[in-house]
Amino acid sequence: MTEVIIVGCGLSGIVLSRLLKKRGVESIILEKSKGVGGRIATRRIEDLGFDHGAPYLRADQALLDLLAEAGLETKSAVDPNGIYLRGGLNQFTKALSVDLTIHREKKVLKLSGQEVGWSVETEDGATYAGKKVILSAPLPQSLELLQRSGVPFHPKLSAVAYHKAILALVIAEASLFDRYQNSSVATVLPMEGRGLHPKGYVVTATEEFSEKNFDLPDLELLEKILPPASAHAVSHAEVKKWRYSRPVASLEDSFHECDGSLFLCGDAFLSPDATGALGSARALAERLTRSLGS
């Protein structure tokens, strides 16, 4: 039996696992996808990168300390929007996850309470046992898992809503976006300045557009958010959707305790961004190490 099972390998799950490891507490992370980092994501096209998740991280001291710990302070850059990394933001979570025990492509289907701790069942038929289970995925996904498992939770958790996000990852001539205006587009972010794809652009739709049009086919979305272009101007365009881009608002609590062995943490707590995810992970690490006697 593992001391702590963490469901979700986003920033809060990774930082929590790191903090527990430093304090001598064993943990494993179960992640449904092939990668790590959740919404801190860099996509490769033509072997070159696109930051297509969170475009920036808020430059607070806790984040700066983590960047230094990961050895990435020389790659970090700051502009009025926050911090980004030359070479892609996913370097951050990749560096932080080194030496952690992460089981990838393990989608958790059900939790079952045991006499001691929990049994965690994954889609591929594997079963894990842990004294404590932490759900660090976006809160609506964690609540869906609790519902499937027949585990009750406080109604206030259901009130946390998330913004959706629709993005287009585009390889194009720079002239495509000269004087481009579209009321459905929030930002056009060139990747060249980040040391990523020299002709890459991440076009992010407005929150209103994303909410209204989230389920439209990709080709129709591209027609709506990209400028009309001649065939030679665009060599590649694809849509990326985030159903849970960021919370609309967060809970004031640092984390939520369902009982003494089941907890929820992440950016739904304290602050609806990476700052909240970090603060939630730190507070929960303190709580767990006290209860586990380390």
C-alpha positions in Angstrom: 0.0 0.0 0.0 1.3 3.4 -1.0 1.1 6.2 1.5 -0.3 8.8 -0.9 -1.9 8.4 -4.4 -2.2 11.6 -6.3 -4.7 11.7 -9.3 -3.5 14.2 -11.9 -0.1 15.3 -12.9 -0.6 19.0 -13.3 1.3 21.6 -11.4 -0.4 21.0 -8.0 0.0 17.2 -8.2 3.7 17.5 -9.2 4.5 20.0 -6.5 2.6 18.1 -3.9 4.5 14.9 -4.7 7.8 16.7 -4.6 7.1 18.2 -1.2 6.0 14.9 0.2 9.1 13.2 -1.1 11.3 15.8 0.6 9.6 15.0 3.9 10.0 11.2 3.5 6.4 10.5 2.4 6.0 8.0 -0.5 3.6 9.0 -3.2 2.7 8.0 -6.8 0.9 10.0 -9.4 -1.7 8.6 -11.7 -2.0 10.6 -15.0 -4.5 9.9 -17.7 -2.4 11.3 -20.6 1.0 10.6 -21.9 2.6 13.8 -20.7 2.9 15.8 -17.5 2.0 19.3 -16.6 -1.7 19.5 -17.4 -2.5 22.9 -18.8 1.2 23.9 -18.7 1.6 22.4 -22.1 3.9 22.7 -25.2 2.8 21.0 -28.4 5.3 19.8 -31.0 4.6 20.4 -34.7 7.4 19.8 -37.2 9.6 19.1 -34.1 9.1 22.7 -33.0 7.1 24.0 -30.1 3.8 25.8 -29.4 2.9 26.9 -25.9 -0.8 26.1 -26.2 -1.9 25.8 -22.5 -1.3 28.6 -20.0 0.6 31.2 -22.0 2.1 32.8 -18.9 2.5 32.1 -15.2 2.1 34.8 -12.5 5.5 36.1 -11.3 5.2 35.6 -7.6 8.0 34.5 -5.2 6.9 30.9 -4.8 7.0 30.4 -8.6 10.4 32.1 -8.9 11.7 29.9 -6.2 10.5 26.8 -8.0 12.0 27.9 -11.3 15.4 28.3 -9.5 14.9 24.9 -7.9 14.3 23.4 -11.4 17.4 25.2 -12.7 15.4 27.2 -15.2 15.9 30.8 -14.0 18.2 31.6 -16.9 15.5 30.5 -19.4 12.7 32.5 -17.8 11.5 35.8 -19.2 9.1 38.3 -17.8 6.7 40.7 -19.6 3.6 42.6 -18.4 1.6 39.4 -18.8 3.8 37.2 -16.5 6.6 34.6 -16.8 7.3 32.4 -19.8 10.2 30.1 -20.6 12.4 30.3 -23.7 12.0 26.9 -25.3 8.6 26.2 -23.9 6.7 26.3 -20.6 6.5 22.5 -20.3 10.2 22.5 -19.4 9.0 23.6 -16.0 6.8 20.7 -15.1 9.1 18.2 -16.8 12.0 19.4 -14.6 9.9 19.3 -11.5 8.6 15.8 -12.2 12.1 14.2 -12.5 12.5 11.4 -9.9 8.8 11.3 -9.1 6.9 8.1 -9.5 4.4 8.8 -12.3 2.2 6.2 -13.9 1.1 7.6 -17.3 -2.0 6.7 -19.3 -3.8 5.7 -16.2 -7.3 7.1 -16.3 -8.9 6.6 -12.9 -12.5 5.3 -13.1 -13.4 4.6 -9.5 -12.5 5.0 -5.9 -13.5 2.4 -3.2 -13.1 3.0 0.5 -11.3 0.2 2.3 -10.8 -0.6 6.0 -7.5 1.4 5.7 -7.4 3.9 2.9 -8.7 3.6 -0.6 -8.6 1.3 -3.6 -8.1 3.2 -6.9 -9.2 1.4 -10.2 -8.0 2.6 -13.6 -9.4 2.1 -17.1 -6.8 -0.5 -18.0 -7.9 -2.8 -15.1 -5.1 -1.9 -12.7 -5.8 -1.3 -9.0 -3.8 0.8 -6.6 -4.1 1.0 -2.8 -3.2 4.1 -0.8 -3.6 5.3 2.7 -4.5 8.8 1.4 -5.9 9.8 -2.0 -5.5 13.3 -3.5 -7.6 14.5 -6.5 -5.6 17.3 -8.1 -7.3 17.4 -11.5 -9.6 20.3 -12.5 -12.4 20.3 -9.9 -15.3 19.3 -12.2 -13.3 16.2 -13.3 -12.6 15.3 -9.6 -16.3 15.7 -8.7 -17.3 13.4 -11.6 -15.0 10.7 -10.2 -16.5 11.1 -6.7 -20.0 10.8 -8.2 -19.1 7.7 -10.1 -17.6 6.3 -6.9 -20.6 7.1 -4.8 -18.5 9.4 -2.6 -20.5 12.4 -1.2 -19.0 15.9 -1.3 -19.9 19.4 -0.1 -22.3 21.2 -2.4 -20.1 24.3 -2.5 -17.6 22.4 -4.7 -20.2 22.1 -7.5 -20.4 25.9 -7.7 -16.9 26.2 -9.1 -17.2 26.8 -12.8 -14.4 26.8 -15.3 -13.8 28.9 -18.5 -13.5 27.0 -21.7 -10.8 27.9 -24.2 -10.5 27.4 -28.0 -7.1 27.9 -29.6 -5.7 27.6 -33.1 -2.1 26.4 -33.6 -1.0 28.0 -36.9 2.2 27.9 -39.0 2.0 30.9 -41.3 3.8 33.8 -42.8 3.9 36.8 -40.4 2.0 38.9 -42.8 -1.1 36.8 -42.2 -1.7 38.6 -38.9 -0.8 42.2 -40.0 -3.5 44.5 -38.7 -5.6 41.5 -38.0 -8.8 42.3 -36.1 -11.5 39.8 -35.1 -14.0 40.3 -32.2 -13.9 36.6 -31.6 -10.1 36.5 -30.9 -8.5 37.5 -27.6 -4.8 37.2 -28.5 -2.4 36.2 -31.3 0.8 35.0 -29.7 3.9 34.5 -31.9 6.1 31.6 -30.8 9.4 32.9 -32.3 10.1 35.2 -29.4 9.9 32.2 -27.1 12.5 30.2 -29.0 9.8 28.0 -30.3 8.4 27.6 -33.9 9.7 30.6 -35.9 6.5 30.7 -38.0 4.2 29.5 -35.2 1.3 31.4 -33.8 -1.2 30.5 -31.1 -4.5 32.2 -31.7 -6.8 32.2 -28.6 -10.5 32.9 -28.9 -12.3 35.0 -26.4 -13.9 33.3 -23.4 -17.4 34.3 -24.7 -16.7 32.8 -28.1 -15.2 29.6 -26.6 -18.1 29.1 -24.3 -20.6 29.5 -27.1 -18.8 27.6 -29.9 -16.9 24.9 -28.0 -18.6 22.0 -29.7 -18.4 23.2 -33.3 -16.2 21.2 -35.7 -12.6 22.2 -35.9 -12.8 23.3 -39.6 -15.7 25.6 -38.8 -13.8 27.1 -35.8 -10.7 27.8 -37.9 -12.9 29.6 -40.4 -14.3 31.8 -37.7 -11.1 32.8 -35.9 -8.4 32.9 -38.6 -8.1 35.6 -41.2 -9.0 34.7 -44.8 -5.7 33.6 -46.3 -4.3 32.5 -49.6 -3.2 28.9 -49.7 0.5 29.8 -49.5 0.1 31.9 -46.3 -0.8 29.0 -44.0 1.0 25.7 -44.1 -0.6 24.2 -41.0 -3.6 25.0 -38.7 -5.2 22.9 -36.0 -7.6 23.4 -33.1 -6.8 22.8 -29.5 -9.7 22.9 -26.9 -9.5 23.1 -23.1 -12.8 22.3 -21.5 -11.3 23.4 -18.1 -9.0 26.2 -19.0 -9.1 28.1 -15.7 -11.6 28.6 -12.9 -14.0 31.5 -13.1 -13.4 32.0 -9.4 -11.8 30.0 -6.7 -12.7 28.8 -3.2 -11.1 30.6 -0.2 -10.0 27.3 1.3 -6.5 25.9 0.7 -7.8 22.5 -0.2 -10.9 20.4 0.6 -10.9 17.4 3.0 -13.7 14.9 2.2 -12.5 12.8 5.2 -9.1 12.2 6.8 -7.9 10.1 3.9 -9.5 11.8 0.8 -8.6 15.4 -0.3 -9.0 17.7 -3.3 -6.5 20.4 -4.3 -5.5 22.6 -7.2 -6.3 25.9 -8.9 -9.9 25.8 -7.7 -8.6 26.8 -4.3 -7.0 30.1 -3.1 -6.5 31.6 -6.6 -7.8 30.6 -10.0 -4.3 30.1 -11.5 -0.9 28.6 -11.0 -0.5 30.6 -7.8 -3.5 28.9 -6.4 -2.3 25.5 -7.5 1.0 26.0 -5.8 -0.5 27.4 -2.6 -3.0 24.5 -2.4 -0.2 21.9 -2.9 1.9 23.5 -0.2 -0.9 23.7 2.4 -2.0 20.1 1.7 1.6 18.8 2.0 1.7 20.3 5.5 -1.6 18.6 6.4 -0.6 15.2 5.1 2.9 15.1 6.7 1.4 15.9 10.0 -1.3 13.2 9.7 1.2 10.6 8.5 3.6 11.4 11.3 6.6 12.4 9.2 
